[in-house]
């Protein structure tokens, strides 16, 4: 699994003009699943996301997590994170998991975040989504497991 974790002042996801998820201060996480990924990866990445210290403390150092600041996560599935354009200009998505394999892992990731006490919003799997991301910093971290 591959995550793009972005620290935000706020973020939202809409489908067809309907807002499905919105957060204030926290993290927007784009989530990609590769063929062969398993549930333990989703669990590990959820733990890492919840405890990732990318928010400033009173001294201005990156010492606080989304849990520490009482922030939230907006998790959005994005199979294009496994796009490979090394062979040409049109990306190949052969490494991306099939939807029926990816959806349960993304759901597990979201459920694990919630179990850890992180308020978590999401979009709609396999939908054409518009994602609003208001980067804070900007701070963007790539996580993979």
C-alpha positions as CSV (number, residue, x, y, z in Angstrom):
1,X,0.0,0.0,0.0
2,X,1.1,3.5,-0.7
3,X,-0.1,6.7,1.0
4,X,0.4,10.4,0.2
5,X,-0.1,12.1,3.5
6,X,-0.7,15.9,3.4
7,X,-1.0,18.1,6.4
8,X,-4.0,20.4,5.8
9,X,-5.9,23.3,7.3
10,X,-9.0,21.7,5.8
11,X,-10.1,19.3,3.1
12,X,-13.2,17.9,1.5
13,X,-14.3,15.4,-1.1
14,X,-17.4,15.8,-3.3
15,X,-19.1,13.5,-5.9
16,X,-21.6,15.1,-8.3
17,X,-21.8,18.3,-6.2
18,X,-22.5,16.4,-3.0
19,X,-20.0,16.7,-0.2
20,X,-19.3,13.2,1.2
21,X,-16.5,14.1,3.6
22,X,-14.9,17.2,5.1
23,X,-12.4,17.9,7.8
24,X,-10.8,20.9,9.4
25,X,-7.2,20.7,10.6
26,X,-5.6,17.3,10.1
27,X,-4.5,15.1,7.2
28,X,-5.7,14.3,3.7
29,X,-4.5,10.9,2.8
30,X,-4.5,9.5,-0.7
31,X,-4.5,5.7,-0.5
32,X,-3.4,3.3,-3.2
33,X,-3.4,-0.5,-3.0
34,X,-1.1,-2.7,-5.0
35,X,-1.7,-6.2,-6.2
36,X,-0.9,-8.6,-3.4
37,X,-1.3,-6.2,-0.5
38,X,-2.7,-7.6,2.7
39,X,-4.6,-6.4,5.8
40,X,-1.6,-6.2,8.1
41,X,-0.2,-3.5,5.8
42,X,-3.5,-1.5,6.2
43,X,-3.2,-1.8,10.0
44,X,0.4,-0.8,10.1
45,X,-0.2,2.2,7.9
46,X,-3.2,3.3,10.0
47,X,-1.0,3.2,13.1
48,X,1.7,5.1,11.4
49,X,-0.7,7.7,10.1
50,X,-2.2,8.3,13.5
51,X,1.1,8.7,15.2
52,X,3.1,10.5,12.5
53,X,4.5,13.6,14.1
54,X,4.1,16.3,11.5
55,X,2.4,19.0,13.4
56,X,4.3,21.7,15.3
57,X,4.6,21.9,19.1
58,X,4.9,25.1,21.0
59,X,8.6,25.4,20.0
60,X,7.8,25.0,16.3
61,X,9.2,21.5,16.0
62,X,7.3,18.7,14.3
63,X,6.5,16.8,17.4
64,X,2.7,16.3,17.4
65,X,0.5,13.8,15.6
66,X,-3.0,14.1,14.3
67,X,-4.1,12.4,17.6
68,X,-2.2,15.0,19.7
69,X,-3.9,18.0,18.0
70,X,-7.3,16.4,18.0
71,X,-7.3,16.6,14.2
72,X,-9.1,14.4,11.6
73,X,-8.2,12.4,8.5
74,X,-9.9,12.5,5.1
75,X,-8.9,9.3,3.4
76,X,-9.4,9.1,-0.4
77,X,-8.8,6.0,-2.5
78,X,-6.6,6.6,-5.4
79,X,-5.5,3.7,-7.6
80,X,-3.4,6.1,-9.8
81,X,-0.7,6.1,-7.0
82,X,0.4,2.9,-8.7
83,X,0.6,4.4,-12.2
84,X,3.8,3.5,-14.1
85,X,4.8,5.8,-16.9
86,X,8.3,4.5,-17.3
87,X,7.4,2.8,-20.7
88,X,5.8,5.8,-22.3
89,X,3.6,8.8,-21.7
90,X,0.4,6.9,-20.9
91,X,0.6,5.4,-17.4
92,X,0.0,1.7,-16.9
93,X,-2.0,0.7,-13.8
94,X,-1.2,-3.0,-13.9
95,X,0.4,-2.8,-10.4
96,X,-2.8,-1.4,-8.9
97,X,-5.0,-3.9,-7.1
98,X,-8.3,-4.8,-8.7
99,X,-11.2,-2.9,-7.1
100,X,-12.7,-6.0,-5.4
101,X,-9.3,-6.5,-3.7
102,X,-8.5,-2.8,-3.0
103,X,-11.8,-1.8,-1.4
104,X,-11.6,-4.1,1.6
105,X,-8.1,-2.9,2.4
106,X,-9.0,0.8,2.2
107,X,-12.0,0.1,4.4
108,X,-9.8,-1.7,6.9
109,X,-7.3,1.2,6.9
110,X,-10.2,3.7,7.6
111,X,-11.8,1.5,10.3
112,X,-8.4,1.1,12.0
113,X,-7.9,4.8,12.1
114,X,-11.3,5.2,13.7
115,X,-10.5,2.5,16.2
116,X,-7.4,4.4,17.2
117,X,-9.6,7.5,17.9
118,X,-8.9,9.5,14.8
119,X,-12.1,11.0,13.3
120,X,-12.0,9.8,9.7
121,X,-14.0,10.9,6.7
122,X,-13.8,9.4,3.2
123,X,-15.1,9.6,-0.3
124,X,-16.8,7.0,-2.4
125,X,-14.9,4.1,-3.8
126,X,-14.7,3.9,-7.6
127,X,-16.4,7.3,-8.0
128,X,-15.2,10.4,-9.9
129,X,-14.3,12.5,-6.9
130,X,-13.3,16.2,-6.6
131,X,-10.9,16.6,-3.7
132,X,-10.2,19.9,-2.1
133,X,-6.8,20.0,-0.3
134,X,-5.6,23.1,1.5
135,X,-2.0,22.2,2.3
136,X,-0.6,23.5,5.5
137,X,3.1,24.2,5.3
138,X,3.1,22.5,2.9
139,X,3.9,19.2,4.6
140,X,3.6,16.1,2.4
141,X,4.9,12.6,3.4
142,X,5.0,9.4,1.4
143,X,4.3,6.2,3.4
144,X,4.6,2.7,1.9
145,X,4.4,-0.8,3.4
